[in-house]
């Protein structure tokens, strides 16, 4: 019996040691689990931080690229602003000169209208009323404040252009004329400024403007057929063709 007690004691000690080891192992397992959990959480945080850093890096690169683009754009805008400032300076300078030019151009237009009036008075007397009215309207326009100087100048030049065109066109029109002391309706044939010929509506009398006499003189009956043909050509009733007409020698 004396040998039994040490054996029981040893068994108890062994059992107690096993329990301690089991407790310690359990503690180790728990700690290991906590460590693994902490490690997992840490890795998750690291992954999140890495993702955030990658995202921020992409944003940083994108911002740098945008900044580079803005730098180029700002440089271009700077050039444009400089050009606009220069253009504004030129415009301001031009505006300062407008009043000077306007003061100079008004007397010029008045002289041009006066010269045109004198020219029409000395010219072959075709479309006399129409041409006189055009000049009268120009003179009236010059007194109007609601018409800009540029528009006035345009109309004066337009009147000059009309007169220029008369010299290179052929025209037929109807008007009244004193023929042998009787006012009659006649057909006029204008050939540039070279000749102004008339033919009575009955086709029996013809005449032409004489620059030396400053009057219409009668033409022979032999010219009537050619004058009639010329009238039809001017009215586009016949195709252009050669005409045999009396023409005054050019001075």
SETIDREN-687899 format. One record per residue (C-alpha): z, y, x; residue in one letter. Coordinates in steps of 0.1 Angstrom, whole numbers, plus 5000, padded with zeros to 4 digits. Example, Ala and Ser with C-alpha at 12.3 -4.5 7.8 and 13.67 -1.06 7.14 Angstrom:
% SETIDREN-687899
> 5078:4955:5123:a
> 5071:4989:5137:s
This chain:
% SETIDREN-687899
> 5000:5000:5000:x
> 5006:5022:5030:x
> 4969:5019:5038:x
> 4958:5029:5003:x
> 4971:5065:5004:x
> 4951:5076:5034:x
> 4920:5061:5018:x
> 4926:5080:4986:x
> 4933:5111:5005:x
> 4901:5107:5025:x
> 4882:5102:4992:x
> 4897:5133:4977:x
> 4889:5153:5008:x
> 4853:5139:5008:x
> 4850:5147:4971:x
> 4864:5182:4977:x
> 4840:5187:5006:x
> 4811:5175:4984:x
> 4820:5199:4957:x
> 4823:5228:4982:x
> 4789:5219:4996:x
> 4775:5216:4961:x
> 4789:5250:4953:x
> 4775:5265:4985:x
> 4741:5249:4979:x
> 4741:5263:4944:x
> 4750:5297:4958:x
> 4722:5294:4984:x
> 4698:5284:4956:x
> 4709:5313:4935:x
> 4706:5337:4965:x
> 4673:5322:4974:x
> 4661:5328:4939:x
> 4673:5363:4939:x
> 4656:5369:4973:x
> 4624:5354:4959:x
> 4626:5376:4928:x
> 4633:5407:4950:x
> 4604:5397:4973:x
> 4581:5393:4942:x
> 4592:5427:4929:x
> 4588:5442:4964:x
> 4553:5428:4966:x
> 4545:5441:4932:x
> 4556:5475:4943:x
> 4536:5472:4975:x
> 4505:5462:4955:x
> 4511:5491:4931:x
> 4515:5516:4960:x
> 4485:5502:4977:x
> 4464:5506:4946:x
> 4477:5541:4941:x
> 4469:5549:4977:x
> 4434:5535:4973:x
> 4429:5555:4941:x
> 4442:5587:4958:x
> 4419:5580:4988:x
> 4389:5577:4965:x
> 4400:5609:4948:x
> 4404:5626:4981:x
> 4370:5616:4992:x
> 4355:5627:4959:x
> 4373:5661:4962:x
> 4361:5665:4998:x
> 4325:5658:4987:x
> 4329:5683:4958:x
> 4344:5709:4982:x
> 4314:5704:5005:x
> 4290:5709:4975:x
> 4309:5740:4964:x
> 4307:5754:4999:x
> 4270:5751:4999:x
> 4268:5765:4964:x
> 4290:5794:4973:x
> 4269:5802:5004:x
> 4238:5802:4982:x
> 4255:5824:4956:x
> 4265:5848:4984:x
> 4229:5851:4994:x
> 4219:5857:4958:x
> 4246:5883:4952:x
> 4235:5901:4984:x
> 4199:5901:4971:x
> 4209:5913:4937:x
> 4229:5941:4953:x
> 4199:5951:4973:x
> 4177:5949:4942:x
> 4202:5970:4922:x
> 4200:5996:4950:x
> 4162:5996:4948:x
> 4164:5999:4910:x
> 4188:6028:4913:x
> 4165:6045:4938:x
> 4135:6039:4915:x
> 4154:6053:4885:x
> 4162:6084:4905:x
> 4125:6088:4911:x
> 4115:6083:4875:x
> 4124:6118:4864:x
> 4104:6132:4893:x
> 4074:6111:4885:x
> 4076:6119:4848:x
> 4076:6157:4856:x
> 4045:6152:4877:x
> 4026:6128:4853:x
> 4029:6150:4822:x
> 4008:6178:4837:x
> 3984:6152:4850:x
> 3979:6137:4815:x
> 3973:6172:4800:x
> 3946:6179:4826:x
> 3931:6145:4819:x
> 3929:6152:4782:x
> 3915:6186:4788:x
> 3889:6172:4811:x
> 3880:6145:4786:x
> 3875:6171:4759:x
> 3852:6191:4781:x
> 3832:6160:4791:x
> 3827:6150:4754:x
> 3816:6186:4746:x
> 3789:6185:4773:x
> 3779:6148:4767:x
> 3752:6134:4745:x
> 3766:6141:4709:x
> 3770:6105:4697:x
> 3799:6096:4674:x
> 3810:6132:4677:x
> 3836:6131:4650:x
> 3852:6099:4662:x
> 3854:6110:4698:x
> 3868:6145:4688:x
> 3895:6129:4666:x
> 3905:6106:4695:x
> 3911:6136:4718:x
> 3929:6155:4690:x
> 3953:6125:4685:x
> 3960:6124:4723:x
> 3968:6161:4723:x
> 3991:6156:4693:x
> 4008:6127:4709:x
> 4017:6147:4740:x
> 4040:6169:4719:x
> 4059:6139:4705:x
> 4093:6131:4719:x
> 4094:6096:4704:x
> 4066:6083:4725:x
> 4075:6073:4761:x
> 4055:6087:4790:x
> 4043:6053:4799:x
> 4028:6048:4765:x
> 4012:6082:4766:x
> 3996:6075:4799:x
> 3984:6041:4787:x
> 3967:6057:4757:x
> 3951:6084:4778:x
> 3937:6057:4802:x
> 3925:6037:4771:x
> 3906:6068:4759:x
> 3889:6071:4793:x
> 3881:6034:4792:x
> 3864:6038:4758:x
> 3842:6066:4772:x
> 3833:6045:4802:x
> 3823:6016:4780:x
> 3800:6039:4760:x
> 3779:6042:4792:x
> 3771:6005:4794:x
> 3766:5994:4758:x
> 3740:5997:4731:x
> 3751:6007:4696:x
> 3737:6014:4662:x
> 3755:6034:4635:x
> 3747:6055:4605:x
> 3755:6092:4601:x
> 3743:6125:4587:x
> 3719:6148:4606:x
> 3701:6180:4599:x
> 3664:6170:4600:x
> 3640:6199:4597:x
> 3666:6220:4578:x
> 3676:6192:4555:x
> 3708:6171:4560:x
> 3697:6135:4558:x
> 3713:6101:4564:x
> 3698:6085:4596:x
> 3703:6055:4618:x
> 3713:6064:4653:x
> 3704:6042:4683:x
> 3726:6049:4714:x
> 3714:6033:4746:x
> 3744:6038:4770:x
> 3744:6076:4777:x
> 3708:6074:4786:x
> 3693:6080:4752:x
> 3704:6089:4717:x
> 3676:6083:4691:x
> 3676:6086:4654:x
> 3654:6071:4626:x
> 3655:6083:4590:x
> 3665:6056:4565:x
> 3629:6056:4551:x
> 3616:6048:4585:x
> 3592:6077:4586:x
> 3607:6102:4610:x
> 3622:6097:4644:x
> 3637:6119:4671:x
> 3658:6119:4703:x
> 3684:6142:4719:x
> 3669:6165:4745:x
> 3695:6173:4771:x
> 3677:6204:4783:x
> 3672:6219:4748:x
> 3706:6206:4736:x
> 3689:6196:4704:x
> 3671:6167:4687:x
> 3633:6167:4691:x
> 3608:6147:4671:x
> 3592:6116:4685:x
> 3557:6103:4678:x
> 3552:6078:4650:x
> 3542:6052:4676:x
> 3578:6049:4688:x
> 3591:6041:4653:x
> 3585:6003:4655:x
> 3603:6001:4688:x
> 3632:6022:4676:x
> 3635:5999:4645:x
> 3635:5969:4668:x
> 3662:5985:4690:x
> 3684:5991:4659:x
> 3681:5955:4649:x
> 3690:5943:4684:x
> 3720:5966:4686:x
> 3732:5952:4652:x
> 3727:5917:4666:x
> 3700:5910:4640:x
> 3676:5902:4668:x
> 3680:5886:4702:x
> 3680:5910:4731:x
> 3644:5918:4741:x
> 3624:5944:4760:x
> 3620:5978:4744:x
> 3594:6004:4750:x
> 3610:6038:4743:x
> 3607:6073:4755:x
> 3634:6079:4781:x
> 3643:6112:4797:x
> 3643:6112:4835:x
> 3677:6109:4851:x
> 3689:6141:4868:x
